[in-house]
């Protein structure tokens, strides 16, 4: 049984399970390199997944998580996104209070709005300092038509965390069925 599951890992992907009716968007996060990344999905749905870099396949430890949910709108207003992104520093400070009790410290490296693969997005990068030294989170939340896609990359290396986030965004497949006019 374990051997059978191991053969499924190279074709691992996560997908928003939605019928392609008008106004829906199907997003699939594909494993960009099955020889490098081992992946698994949530047992209760296909809208979440986790990919871990195999031993010796990356210069440092690395993990990427992806979630897909329904977007609140097909076309977010740029000013509304900027307002939401401006709340990230305060959110990090609140999270820092909880993390301090666990012996960790969160530092915001950057945050803001951008466009990734032609879709509006909010990006943020955090440095987490704990017992085992620093680690970095590079996260992008993309508004992909009717889907909201969040890809988070973790690594002790800031550059590797960002590079892996971008690698999985590039491997994302999108099929949109527009609303008829």
N, C-alpha and C positions, 0 to 999 in steps of 0.2 A: 504494500500500500504506500509506503514512504517513497519507493522508487517511482511509483505512478504519479505521486504528487510532485516529485522533483522534476518530472518531465513536463509538468504544466507550468512551472515557473518561467521558462523562457517566453511564453506567450501571454504572460500576465499583463492585464491592463484593467483600468477601472472605467466605467461608463455610466453616465446618467441614464437610467432606464426610463425612457419616455417614448411614447408613440410619436412618430413624426407627423403630427397634425399641424395645421397652420399655426405659426407663432411659437413653435417649439424648437429647441436647440439640443442636439445630441453632441456631447463632448466625450471623447475617449482620451485618457492619458495613457499613452503607450510607453512601454519600457524601452528607452532609447538604445540600450545595449544589454541584452540578456546575459551575455558572458560576464559583464561587469556588475550588474545589479540583480539582487534577489528581491522578489516582491511578494506581497500577500495582501489580500483584500479583507475587508470586514465581513465576517460570516453572515451578518444580517442584511447586507446590501452591497451593491456594486458601486456606491457613490463615494467610498473612501478607500484609500490604499496606502501602503507604506513600502518603500523601496530602501534597501540597505546595500551599500557597496560591499561586494564580496571581499574577503581577506586578501590583501596584497594587490587588489585591483585599483585602488585609489591611493594617492600619496598620503592621505590621512583618513581617519574614520569619517564616514558620511552617511546621512540618512535623509530621505526626501519623503514627505507625506503630502497627499493630495486629497482634497475633498471637493465634491461637486454638489451644489444644491440649486434651488430656484432663485433666480435673481429678482430683486424687488421691481426692476424695470428693465426693458430692453435697451433703453438709451438714457443712462444716467446723465444728469446735468453736470457739466464740469465744475461749476461753483459749489454744488452740493458735495461732489467728491472732494474738492479742496477743503471744504469745511469739515468733512469727516476725517480727512487726513490730518487736519490741524489738531484734532482731539487725541492723536496718538501719543504725544509727549505726556499729557495728563494721565492717560491710560497706563503708560509705562510706569509713571510714578506710583499710581495706585497698586499696580502689580508688584512693584519693588517693595512695598511695605509688606506684602504677603511673602515674597521671596526672602526677605531679610530674616524672617523667623526660621526659614529652612537653611540659613547660612549661605544664601546666594544674593548676588547683586545684579540688577539689570541696568544696562546703559544703552540708550538709544544712539545708534550710529547715524542713521538717516531715516527719513520718511517723507513721503510726498505722493503726488499723482504723476502718472505718465501714461503712455500708450505702449502696450506690448502686443505684438502680432496684429496690430490694427484695432485692438480693443482697449477701452479705458480701464485703467488699473490703479490701485493703491499699492505702493511698495513700502516696505519697512525693513530695516536691518537693526538687529539688537546684538549686543555683546553680553553674555551671561557669564559671570565670574562665580565660581563655586570651589568646593574642595579639590576638584580634579583639574583646576585651572580654567582658563577662558574657553568659551565655545561661542559660536556665532549662529544666529538665526537670520536667514534671508528669506523674506516672505513676500509673495505677490498675490493680490486678490484681484482677479480679472472679471469684468462684467462682459461675458460672452453671450450677447443677445439675451435669451431667456434663462441662461445658466450663470451661476456664480461659481467661479473656480478659484480655489485657494491652494497654492503650492508653497510649501514651507521646506526649506533646506537647512540642515543642521550639520555643523562641522567645527572642529577646533581651528580650522583655517577660514578666515573671512573670505578670501578669494575663491576657495573651493566651494564654500556655501553658496555664494552668488553664481558661480559658474554652473553648479548642479541645478539650481533653481531654473536658470535660463535654458539648460539642456532639456529639462522636462517640459518647460513651456513650449519649446520648439517641437517636441515630439507629440504635442497635443493635436488630435484630429477633431475638427468641428464640422458638423452638418446642421445647417439651419434651414428651417422651412418658414419663410417669411409670412407675415399676416397679409392676406390679399387686400388690395385697396379697392 
